């Protein structure tokens, strides 16, 4: 049991270091020139692969992007090229899809938003991400410290707490999204 707790503590510390170093790209970090799909995939991998995740799968694939466009989760490319707004949509969609459905993402990020509107949403998203990342890191650091010398099944307690908190936050997001107004993008 102690070896397992030590291993989990090391993993938590590793995730904390990864999150400490990670930052979402700013709007100005996105290339000004339109990009083709392979360039978008490369950039998205650079932007999102440093984040810890359950599996080693790619952050985004061409099929995923095509599905997001088909589902109306982001605008269609212009002549098979993607601009800053597309990249902002992709970053947000990739991070949100872990918790909310495509229909809920479409409520938050209608595909018809103008560039100024999507920039404002992306910048607000980035602020919330930084704040959430800080709060999460504090919790991870406390949990890692608590595992160092804990007695009993501290790993199970950590998993219970993480699963419980995840469920509560996910329910809050879904309840709030249920009250979120539909956006009429035709006027924009």
Buried (B, 14 or more C-beta within 10 A) or exposed (E): EEEEBEEBBEEBBEBBEEBEEBBBBEBEEBEEEBBEBEBBBEBBBEBBEEBEEEEEEEBBBEEBBEEBBEBBBBBEBEEEBBBBBBBBBBBBBBBBBEEBEBEBBBBBBBBBBEEEBBBEBBEEBBEEBEEEBEEBBEBBBEBBEBBEEBEEEBBEBBEEEEEEEEEEEEEEBEEEBEEEEEBEBEEE
